[in-house]
Amino acid sequence: MVAPGNEGASGGGEAAKLLSPDRRSQMLALITREGSVQVDELSEIFGVSKVTVRGDLDWLASRQLVTRARGGAVAMNAHALATGFSERAALNSDEKRRIARAAYETLGSNETIILDAGTTVFELSRILGQSSGLTVVTPALNVAAQVTNYADIELMVVGGRFDSQTMGSIGSIAERDVAELPAHRAFVGAHAIDSDFDVVDVSVEVARLKRAIASSAREVVLLADSSKWGRSGLAKVVRLTEVSMVITDSGIDDRIRGEMEDLGVKVVIA
């Protein structure tokens, strides 16, 4: 058993140099893939002490990303963490389409927009053919393929390492490309919004790219159906107070909506 992304590394090699967020991200991916792991195994794979491993597992468990078990941890809600793009796209699909339509209606003419890799943002890409004069920047290959159908839209595809879970590019090359392509607005999806109103993801690399996207745009529009609230993640993307607008569906809890509005967040119900 090897850590994702470290197939050629020994237990005491590069894996030992990982910072805590990267190590926890790889641990989570490994636990999700294998179903369960032992502390001894993780200590050897990542080249860190058993005490450090236990601390990492406790941290993941506190965010309801894994379940602690005797001597290790088991995957929790693996379906939500690891299902492919098409399976995630089928969840709450009607809500996602309504959110996408509301997002489309915010567009102006001759804008440069960044479309994140995500199921709700992909729904937005499917209706962009009704507009013209846009420039679309995206790390998502499925979004890019969709936009090639629209003759009046200029497309710029972000490079990087392909990630099959998001169907898009991630990594330092993707982050650099995004930073060099400023936009009027970015449409960003979310794995979850936690109880502190932080947008979070289960992948450190995905979170980094989302942060780069948010930093490159004058306005950030978060597209998230109501099932995303009150869940946990591994890595913070942005605070909700840092986005220009949140577009969600009518299933959002009134209390949560009120708290967001009290924080000054503009909330649009699709």
NORTA-V690302 format. One record per residue. N is the residue number from 1. OMEGA is omega in whole degrees, 0 to 359 (999 if undefined). Layout:
# NORTA-V690302
((N | OMEGA) (N | OMEGA))
This chain:
# NORTA-V690302
((1 | 179) (2 | 178) (3 | 176) (4 | 179) (5 | 180) (6 | 185) (7 | 181) (8 | 186) (9 | 173) (10 | 184) (11 | 182) (12 | 184) (13 | 186) (14 | 182) (15 | 182) (16 | 183) (17 | 182) (18 | 171) (19 | 185) (20 | 182) (21 | 179) (22 | 180) (23 | 180) (24 | 178) (25 | 179) (26 | 175) (27 | 181) (28 | 179) (29 | 180) (30 | 179) (31 | 179) (32 | 181) (33 | 186) (34 | 182) (35 | 177) (36 | 177) (37 | 178) (38 | 179) (39 | 181) (40 | 180) (41 | 182) (42 | 179) (43 | 180) (44 | 182) (45 | 187) (46 | 176) (47 | 178) (48 | 183) (49 | 177) (50 | 177) (51 | 178) (52 | 179) (53 | 180) (54 | 177) (55 | 178) (56 | 180) (57 | 177) (58 | 179) (59 | 178) (60 | 180) (61 | 181) (62 | 178) (63 | 176) (64 | 178) (65 | 173) (66 | 174) (67 | 178) (68 | 177) (69 | 182) (70 | 177) (71 | 181) (72 | 182) (73 | 176) (74 | 181) (75 | 177) (76 | 180) (77 | 182) (78 | 180) (79 | 181) (80 | 184) (81 | 195) (82 | 180) (83 | 180) (84 | 185) (85 | 184) (86 | 178) (87 | 179) (88 | 180) (89 | 182) (90 | 180) (91 | 178) (92 | 187) (93 | 179) (94 | 179) (95 | 180) (96 | 179) (97 | 178) (98 | 178) (99 | 179) (100 | 179) (101 | 178) (102 | 178) (103 | 179) (104 | 183) (105 | 177) (106 | 186) (107 | 171) (108 | 179) (109 | 175) (110 | 178) (111 | 166) (112 | 182) (113 | 173) (114 | 176) (115 | 179) (116 | 173) (117 | 181) (118 | 187) (119 | 180) (120 | 177) (121 | 176) (122 | 177) (123 | 176) (124 | 181) (125 | 183) (126 | 181) (127 | 181) (128 | 178) (129 | 178) (130 | 182) (131 | 177) (132 | 177) (133 | 180) (134 | 164) (135 | 183) (136 | 174) (137 | 181) (138 | 170) (139 | 189) (140 | 182) (141 | 179) (142 | 174) (143 | 180) (144 | 179) (145 | 179) (146 | 185) (147 | 178) (148 | 178) (149 | 187) (150 | 186) (151 | 186) (152 | 180) (153 | 175) (154 | 185) (155 | 174) (156 | 185) (157 | 180) (158 | 179) (159 | 179) (160 | 180) (161 | 183) (162 | 177) (163 | 186) (164 | 180) (165 | 180) (166 | 186) (167 | 182) (168 | 179) (169 | 173) (170 | 176) (171 | 187) (172 | 179) (173 | 178) (174 | 180) (175 | 179) (176 | 180) (177 | 181) (178 | 181) (179 | 182) (180 | 183) (181 | 181) (182 | 185) (183 | 175) (184 | 179) (185 | 177) (186 | 174) (187 | 189) (188 | 174) (189 | 183) (190 | 168) (191 | 182) (192 | 169) (193 | 187) (194 | 186) (195 | 177) (196 | 183) (197 | 168) (198 | 170) (199 | 186) (200 | 178) (201 | 178) (202 | 179) (203 | 178) (204 | 181) (205 | 177) (206 | 179) (207 | 179) (208 | 180) (209 | 178) (210 | 177) (211 | 178) (212 | 177) (213 | 181) (214 | 182) (215 | 184) (216 | 185) (217 | 176) (218 | 179) (219 | 178) (220 | 178) (221 | 180) (222 | 177) (223 | 185) (224 | 177) (225 | 190) (226 | 179) (227 | 185) (228 | 184) (229 | 176) (230 | 177) (231 | 184) (232 | 176) (233 | 183) (234 | 187) (235 | 179) (236 | 173) (237 | 177) (238 | 168) (239 | 177) (240 | 180) (241 | 179) (242 | 180) (243 | 183) (244 | 185) (245 | 172) (246 | 175) (247 | 181) (248 | 182) (249 | 186) (250 | 178) (251 | 180) (252 | 180) (253 | 182) (254 | 180) (255 | 180) (256 | 178) (257 | 180) (258 | 179) (259 | 177) (260 | 180) (261 | 176) (262 | 178) (263 | 180) (264 | 180) (265 | 176) (266 | 183) (267 | 177) (268 | 179) (269 | 182) (270 | 999))
